[in-house]
């Protein structure tokens, strides 16, 4: 699959993994905390089938999925 297909892929989780790696390597606890927050937000969004993108059995577009993941991160 290529970009622009409206599929979630693993972008939020990939970003979280990058932050985790950088946080551990450079001793930046805030990066590790951000990584855990992204993982938790993604897991929370995925618990609602209506929030999933087509590749995960839902009908939500990637913009909306990203907004749903970002929403709790803004208030953290």
N, C-alpha and C positions, 0 to 999 in steps of 0.2 A: 504494500500500500504506500501511497505517497501522501505528502502533506495536502491540506485543503479538502480532505474527504469527509470532514466532520466527525472524525473518530478520535477518541481520547488518547489512544496510544499510552505511553507511560510518562508523559511530560512532567506532571507534578511529582511523581515518585522519583524520576531522574533528577530533578532539581533538588529534592530532599537528599538524595544520595550524594550529590555533589557537595552540598552544604555539610553533610556529615563528614565526608572525607576531608574537606578543607578544615573543618573545625577540629578534627582529631590531629591532623598533620601540623596545623599551625597553632594549636592550643587556643582555639577561639570558642569558648563555651556558648556564646550567643549563636554561632552558626549551628552548633549541635542542637541547641534548643529550637532553632527555626526548623531544622530538619525534622525533629519529632513533631512539631506543630503541623507541618505540611503532611506528614504521614497520617496523623490523627484526623486532620480535616478531610483528606482524601478518603480514608476509611469510612468516615461518617457520611460523606456524600454518597459513597457507593452502597451504603446500606439501604438506600431508597431506590428501588428499581426505576422509578420515574425520573431520577436524576442521571441515569446512566446513558452513555452514548451508544449508538447502534452496534459498535463492536462488542459491547458488553450487554447487549440485549435490550437496550432502551431506545429512546427517541430524542434525547437531549443533544443539542449541538455542542461543539467544543467551546464556543464562547460562553455559553450558559454554564457548562460544566466547570470551566475555569473560574467563572464568577462565583459559583457555589463553593468551590474549594477555597477561594480567596476570602470569601465573606467572614468566616470565623478568624482568619489570620489578621484581618484589619482591626479587630477588637481585642486581640491578645496582647 
